[in-house]
């Protein structure tokens, strides 16, 4: 029997893989007896055990998918540090803090130490806030195999399931990060039956330990538009209770926020791509990858290390530099167009003469920022659409009017 008591102790030599849990035949668990529903009063039903915002819930699996280079490992480790320390430095509410563990299955321990140091420095965490509450495991020291094919090539076995359950219970872990998920099994990634089994193993662990599990996963090549961008079979994301997408800032978003192309790589957005137990977030959560100098320069390496740590970032307010007087001057222009036509809410080709946002561009906004603000004014009712006849072009068109009762004051 392997000794799993020091699973997170980096000083322990690599132990042998845990025992196989092969099931050669299906044995009924016992007689099936349907029970009548209890029908409790709604107020007597305990609330769902959310751990971290509506991203992580105890006893369930969350999948985070992202392209390479977007900081998904930095984000997952930062979330683990936030829950372990009880400090909500990424802006999400922490319902219950407690010990956390990160199983990083592709990086050496020294690199993980650098990332933790960068998080602590950027967010001003003290050693005592993480000591004996934050656990790290490198797959280079001891691989993790949650699911694999048995010796017959067909049966699926679960070598490390019991060992992981033991360690979670022993250290009272409330969040387990698995990064990346693909390194935690050796099954066929594009096989739905195989991914059902691998995902089910992590789900069993979550339920057996009342622990939230965050699986970090890669995406396929191409645009990341929804949770289906996750690499491999859909069974993984289908089986997860919550699905998150971390994606880089697009060129259009950078233009809207006034971010230069050279700096765009550092900005990422987090979207609730699949939330079965809570409504989707109304807006994306933005974060920035910041380079932290560790101060570990040596004679051989006088510059030392710079490591990315992720932090909250709020998009700049496009109208922050404009006074109410300036905004009202723009609205005056929109409200009093030349005779015979109304300003349009949208740009039409290269001719911006009739575009309502042109007056905002003249005040220093980019066209993207102006388009965004016009959209916000339409949502609020400050601007409202009206159909009119354009006598010059002899056709019906749609323009915008100003609701003067909603003007900035």
C-alpha positions as CSV (number, residue, x, y, z in Angstrom):
1,X,0.0,0.0,0.0
2,X,1.4,3.4,-0.9
3,X,1.9,6.0,1.9
4,X,-0.2,9.0,0.9
5,X,0.2,10.9,4.1
6,X,2.8,13.2,2.7
7,X,1.3,13.8,-0.8
8,X,1.9,17.6,-0.6
9,X,5.3,17.4,1.1
10,X,7.9,18.2,-1.5
11,X,10.6,16.5,0.5
12,X,8.9,13.1,0.0
13,X,10.4,10.9,-2.8
14,X,8.1,10.0,-5.6
15,X,5.7,7.2,-4.3
16,X,4.4,4.5,-6.5
17,X,1.1,5.0,-8.2
18,X,-2.0,4.2,-6.0
19,X,-4.0,1.1,-6.3
20,X,-6.2,0.3,-9.3
21,X,-9.9,0.7,-9.0
22,X,-10.8,-1.4,-12.1
23,X,-14.3,-2.6,-12.3
24,X,-14.5,-5.7,-14.5
25,X,-18.3,-6.1,-14.2
26,X,-21.2,-4.0,-13.0
27,X,-22.7,-5.1,-9.7
28,X,-26.0,-3.6,-8.6
29,X,-25.7,-1.5,-5.5
30,X,-28.9,-3.0,-4.0
31,X,-32.6,-2.9,-4.5
32,X,-34.0,0.3,-6.1
33,X,-36.7,1.9,-3.9
34,X,-38.2,5.2,-4.8
35,X,-38.8,7.5,-1.8
36,X,-41.5,10.1,-1.6
37,X,-40.3,13.7,-1.7
38,X,-39.9,15.4,1.6
39,X,-41.3,18.7,0.3
40,X,-39.6,21.0,2.9
41,X,-40.5,24.6,3.4
42,X,-38.4,26.7,1.0
43,X,-36.9,28.6,4.0
44,X,-35.7,25.4,5.6
45,X,-33.6,24.4,2.6
46,X,-29.9,25.2,3.2
47,X,-28.4,27.6,0.6
48,X,-25.9,26.2,-1.9
49,X,-22.4,26.0,-0.5
50,X,-20.7,28.6,-2.7
51,X,-17.1,29.1,-1.9
52,X,-15.9,31.9,-4.1
53,X,-18.4,34.2,-5.8
54,X,-20.4,32.1,-8.2
55,X,-17.3,30.5,-9.7
56,X,-16.6,27.7,-7.2
57,X,-19.0,25.7,-5.1
58,X,-18.1,23.0,-2.6
59,X,-18.9,19.5,-3.8
60,X,-18.8,20.4,-7.5
61,X,-16.4,20.8,-10.4
62,X,-15.6,24.1,-12.2
63,X,-13.8,24.1,-15.6
64,X,-11.7,27.1,-16.6
65,X,-10.8,27.1,-20.3
66,X,-8.4,29.6,-21.9
67,X,-5.9,29.9,-24.8
68,X,-2.2,29.6,-24.0
69,X,-0.5,32.7,-22.7
70,X,-3.6,34.3,-21.1
71,X,-2.6,33.7,-17.5
72,X,-4.9,30.9,-16.6
73,X,-2.3,29.3,-14.3
74,X,-1.7,32.7,-12.7
75,X,-5.4,33.2,-12.2
76,X,-6.0,29.7,-10.7
77,X,-3.1,30.1,-8.3
78,X,-4.3,33.6,-7.3
79,X,-7.8,32.3,-6.6
80,X,-6.3,29.5,-4.4
81,X,-4.2,32.1,-2.5
82,X,-7.2,34.4,-2.0
83,X,-9.3,31.6,-0.5
84,X,-6.4,30.3,1.7
85,X,-5.7,33.8,3.0
86,X,-9.3,35.0,3.2
87,X,-8.2,38.2,1.3
88,X,-10.5,38.9,-1.7
89,X,-7.9,40.7,-3.8
90,X,-9.5,39.7,-7.1
91,X,-12.8,41.2,-6.2
92,X,-14.8,38.0,-5.7
93,X,-16.6,37.4,-2.4
94,X,-15.1,34.6,-0.4
95,X,-17.9,32.8,1.4
96,X,-15.6,30.5,3.3
97,X,-11.8,30.6,3.5
98,X,-9.8,27.5,4.2
99,X,-6.7,25.5,3.1
100,X,-6.3,25.1,-0.7
101,X,-4.1,23.0,-2.9
102,X,-2.7,23.4,-6.4
103,X,-1.7,20.3,-8.3
104,X,0.4,21.8,-11.1
105,X,1.2,18.9,-13.4
106,X,3.6,20.5,-15.9
107,X,5.9,22.9,-14.1
108,X,8.8,22.3,-11.7
109,X,8.4,23.3,-8.0
110,X,10.9,26.2,-8.3
111,X,8.7,27.9,-11.0
112,X,5.6,27.4,-8.7
113,X,7.5,29.1,-5.9
114,X,8.3,32.1,-8.1
115,X,4.6,32.4,-8.9
116,X,3.5,32.3,-5.3
117,X,6.2,34.9,-4.4
118,X,4.9,37.2,-7.1
119,X,1.3,36.8,-5.9
120,X,2.3,37.6,-2.3
121,X,4.4,40.6,-3.3
122,X,1.7,42.1,-5.7
123,X,-1.2,41.6,-3.2
124,X,0.8,42.3,0.0
125,X,0.2,38.9,1.6
126,X,2.2,38.0,4.6
127,X,3.7,34.5,5.1
128,X,1.5,33.7,8.1
129,X,-1.6,34.2,5.9
130,X,-0.7,31.2,3.7
131,X,1.5,29.1,5.9
132,X,0.0,25.6,6.5
133,X,-3.0,26.8,4.4
134,X,-1.7,26.8,0.9
135,X,-0.3,23.5,-0.6
136,X,1.6,23.0,-3.8
137,X,2.4,19.8,-5.8
138,X,4.5,19.6,-8.9
139,X,3.8,16.8,-11.4
140,X,7.5,16.7,-12.1
141,X,8.0,15.3,-8.6
142,X,5.2,12.9,-8.7
143,X,2.7,12.5,-11.6
144,X,-1.0,12.4,-10.9
145,X,-3.2,9.9,-12.8
146,X,-6.9,10.2,-12.0
147,X,-8.0,7.9,-14.9
148,X,-6.2,5.5,-17.3
149,X,-6.9,2.4,-19.3
150,X,-6.2,-0.8,-17.6
151,X,-4.0,-3.6,-18.8
152,X,-6.7,-4.9,-21.1
153,X,-6.8,-1.6,-23.0
154,X,-10.6,-1.2,-22.4
155,X,-11.3,-1.0,-18.6
156,X,-10.8,2.4,-17.0
157,X,-8.9,2.4,-13.7
158,X,-8.5,5.3,-11.2
159,X,-5.1,5.0,-9.7
160,X,-4.9,8.2,-7.6
161,X,-8.6,8.8,-6.7
162,X,-8.2,7.3,-3.2
163,X,-4.9,9.1,-2.6
164,X,-6.3,12.5,-3.5
165,X,-9.4,12.0,-1.3
166,X,-7.1,11.0,1.6
167,X,-5.0,14.2,1.2
168,X,-8.0,16.5,0.8
169,X,-9.5,15.1,4.0
170,X,-6.2,15.1,5.9
171,X,-5.4,18.7,5.2
172,X,-9.1,20.0,5.2
173,X,-8.7,21.3,1.7
174,X,-11.7,23.4,0.5
175,X,-10.4,24.1,-3.0
176,X,-8.3,21.8,-5.2
177,X,-6.8,23.3,-8.5
178,X,-5.8,20.8,-11.2
179,X,-3.6,22.5,-13.8
180,X,-3.8,21.4,-16.5
181,X,-6.6,18.9,-16.5
182,X,-5.2,17.1,-19.6
183,X,-2.1,16.0,-17.6
184,X,-4.3,14.3,-14.9
185,X,-5.4,11.4,-17.1
186,X,-4.1,9.3,-19.9
187,X,-7.5,8.6,-21.6
188,X,-8.5,9.7,-25.2
189,X,-9.2,13.4,-25.0
190,X,-11.5,13.3,-28.0
191,X,-13.6,10.4,-26.8
192,X,-16.8,11.4,-25.0
193,X,-17.1,8.0,-23.2
194,X,-13.5,8.4,-21.9
195,X,-14.0,12.0,-20.8
196,X,-17.2,11.1,-19.0
197,X,-15.2,8.7,-16.9
198,X,-12.3,11.1,-16.2
199,X,-14.7,13.9,-15.3
200,X,-16.8,11.6,-13.2
201,X,-13.7,10.8,-11.1
202,X,-13.1,14.4,-10.3
203,X,-16.8,14.8,-9.5
204,X,-16.7,11.9,-7.1
205,X,-13.7,13.4,-5.3
206,X,-15.6,16.7,-5.0
207,X,-18.6,15.1,-3.5
208,X,-16.7,12.7,-1.3
209,X,-14.7,15.5,0.3
210,X,-17.1,18.5,0.0
211,X,-14.3,20.3,-1.8
212,X,-14.5,22.6,-4.8
213,X,-12.4,21.5,-7.7
214,X,-11.1,23.8,-10.4
215,X,-9.9,22.1,-13.6
216,X,-7.8,24.3,-15.8
217,X,-8.1,23.3,-19.5
218,X,-6.8,24.4,-22.9
219,X,-8.9,25.5,-25.9
220,X,-8.7,24.4,-29.5
221,X,-7.1,26.6,-32.1
222,X,-9.3,29.4,-33.3
223,X,-11.5,32.1,-31.7
224,X,-12.7,31.6,-28.2
225,X,-16.4,32.4,-28.4
226,X,-18.0,30.0,-25.8
227,X,-17.3,27.0,-23.6
228,X,-17.4,24.7,-26.6
229,X,-14.0,26.1,-27.5
230,X,-12.5,23.8,-24.9
231,X,-10.1,21.2,-26.4
232,X,-11.3,17.6,-26.8
233,X,-14.7,16.0,-26.2
234,X,-17.6,18.0,-24.9
235,X,-18.2,15.6,-22.1
236,X,-15.8,17.4,-19.8
237,X,-17.5,20.8,-20.0
238,X,-21.0,19.2,-20.1
239,X,-20.2,17.5,-16.8
240,X,-18.9,20.6,-15.0
241,X,-21.3,22.6,-12.9
242,X,-19.6,26.0,-13.8
243,X,-17.7,26.9,-16.9
244,X,-15.4,29.9,-17.1
245,X,-13.6,31.4,-20.1
246,X,-10.4,33.5,-19.7
247,X,-9.7,35.3,-23.0
248,X,-7.3,38.0,-24.2
249,X,-8.5,41.5,-24.9
250,X,-9.5,41.9,-28.5
251,X,-8.3,44.6,-30.8
252,X,-11.7,46.3,-30.8
253,X,-11.9,46.2,-27.0
254,X,-8.4,47.7,-26.7
255,X,-9.4,50.5,-29.0
256,X,-12.5,51.1,-27.0
257,X,-10.5,51.3,-23.7
258,X,-7.6,53.3,-25.2
259,X,-5.1,50.4,-24.7
260,X,-2.1,50.4,-27.1
261,X,-1.5,47.3,-29.2
262,X,1.8,46.7,-27.6
263,X,0.2,46.4,-24.1
264,X,-3.0,44.5,-25.1
265,X,-1.5,41.1,-24.3
266,X,-1.5,41.9,-20.6
267,X,-5.3,42.4,-20.3
268,X,-7.7,39.4,-20.0
269,X,-11.4,39.0,-19.4
270,X,-13.2,36.4,-17.4
271,X,-16.7,35.3,-18.5
272,X,-19.2,32.9,-16.9
273,X,-19.6,30.7,-19.9
274,X,-21.7,28.1,-18.2
275,X,-23.4,28.6,-14.9
276,X,-26.0,26.1,-14.0
277,X,-26.6,27.2,-10.4
278,X,-26.4,31.0,-10.7
279,X,-27.3,33.7,-13.3
280,X,-24.5,34.7,-15.7
281,X,-22.6,37.9,-14.8
282,X,-23.9,40.9,-16.6
283,X,-20.5,42.2,-17.5
284,X,-17.1,40.6,-18.0
285,X,-14.5,40.8,-15.2
286,X,-11.3,42.3,-16.4
287,X,-7.8,41.6,-15.1
288,X,-4.3,42.6,-15.9
289,X,-1.1,40.5,-15.8
290,X,1.5,42.6,-14.0
291,X,5.2,41.8,-14.0
292,X,6.5,41.6,-10.5
293,X,10.3,41.8,-9.8
294,X,11.2,39.2,-7.2
295,X,14.4,40.9,-6.1
296,X,16.4,37.7,-6.5
297,X,19.3,39.1,-8.5
298,X,22.7,37.3,-8.4
299,X,26.1,37.9,-9.8
300,X,25.3,35.5,-12.7
301,X,21.8,36.9,-13.2
302,X,22.0,40.6,-12.2
303,X,18.4,41.3,-13.4
304,X,16.8,38.6,-11.3
305,X,13.3,37.3,-12.2
306,X,10.1,39.0,-13.3
307,X,7.0,36.9,-12.8
308,X,3.4,37.7,-13.9
309,X,0.8,38.1,-11.1
310,X,-2.8,38.7,-12.0
311,X,-4.7,41.7,-10.5
312,X,-8.1,43.3,-10.9
313,X,-8.5,45.9,-13.6
314,X,-11.4,48.3,-14.3
315,X,-11.8,49.6,-17.8
316,X,-11.4,53.4,-18.0
317,X,-14.6,55.4,-18.0
318,X,-14.8,56.9,-21.5
319,X,-16.5,60.1,-20.2
320,X,-14.5,60.5,-17.0
321,X,-12.5,63.4,-18.5
322,X,-15.7,65.1,-19.8
323,X,-17.8,67.6,-17.8
324,X,-21.5,67.5,-17.8
325,X,-21.4,70.8,-19.6
326,X,-19.4,69.2,-22.5
327,X,-21.8,66.2,-22.6
328,X,-24.8,68.5,-22.8
329,X,-23.1,70.4,-25.6
330,X,-22.9,67.1,-27.5
331,X,-26.5,66.4,-26.8
332,X,-27.4,69.9,-28.0
333,X,-25.8,69.1,-31.3
334,X,-27.6,65.7,-31.6
335,X,-30.9,67.4,-30.6
336,X,-30.7,70.1,-33.3
337,X,-29.5,68.5,-36.6
338,X,-29.7,70.4,-39.9
339,X,-33.2,70.6,-41.2
340,X,-34.7,67.5,-42.8
341,X,-32.8,64.7,-41.1
342,X,-31.8,63.2,-37.7
343,X,-28.5,62.0,-36.5
344,X,-27.9,58.2,-36.7
345,X,-26.9,56.0,-33.8
346,X,-24.6,54.0,-36.0
347,X,-21.8,54.8,-38.4
348,X,-22.6,54.2,-42.1
349,X,-19.5,53.4,-44.1
350,X,-17.0,56.2,-44.3
351,X,-19.6,59.0,-44.1
352,X,-19.7,59.9,-40.4
353,X,-21.4,63.3,-41.0
354,X,-24.7,62.0,-39.8
355,X,-23.3,59.8,-37.0
356,X,-24.3,61.1,-33.5
357,X,-20.9,59.9,-32.1
358,X,-18.9,62.3,-34.3
359,X,-19.5,65.1,-31.8
360,X,-17.9,62.9,-29.1
361,X,-14.9,62.1,-31.3
362,X,-14.3,65.9,-31.6
363,X,-13.9,66.0,-27.8
364,X,-11.1,63.4,-27.9
365,X,-12.8,60.1,-27.8
366,X,-11.9,57.2,-30.1
367,X,-14.7,56.1,-32.5
368,X,-15.0,52.9,-30.5
369,X,-15.5,54.8,-27.2
370,X,-18.0,57.1,-28.9
371,X,-19.9,54.2,-30.3
372,X,-20.0,52.6,-26.8
373,X,-21.3,55.7,-25.2
374,X,-24.0,56.2,-27.8
375,X,-25.1,52.6,-27.1
376,X,-25.2,53.3,-23.3
377,X,-27.3,56.4,-23.9
378,X,-29.7,54.4,-26.0
379,X,-30.0,51.7,-23.3
380,X,-30.7,54.4,-20.6
381,X,-33.3,56.2,-22.8
382,X,-31.4,59.4,-23.0
383,X,-31.4,58.8,-26.7
384,X,-34.3,57.1,-28.3
385,X,-34.9,56.0,-31.9
386,X,-37.4,57.7,-34.2
387,X,-38.4,56.9,-37.8
388,X,-38.6,59.9,-40.2
389,X,-38.7,60.6,-43.9
390,X,-35.5,61.8,-45.5
391,X,-36.7,64.2,-48.1
392,X,-33.3,64.6,-49.7
393,X,-32.9,60.8,-50.3
394,X,-36.7,60.3,-50.5
395,X,-36.9,57.3,-48.1
396,X,-37.7,56.4,-44.6
397,X,-34.8,56.3,-42.1
398,X,-34.2,55.9,-38.4
399,X,-32.5,58.5,-36.3
400,X,-32.2,59.5,-32.6
401,X,-33.9,62.1,-30.5
402,X,-32.8,63.4,-27.1
403,X,-35.0,62.9,-24.0
404,X,-34.2,66.2,-22.3
405,X,-35.5,64.9,-18.9
406,X,-32.6,62.4,-18.8
407,X,-29.7,64.8,-19.5
408,X,-26.7,64.9,-17.2
409,X,-27.1,67.6,-14.5
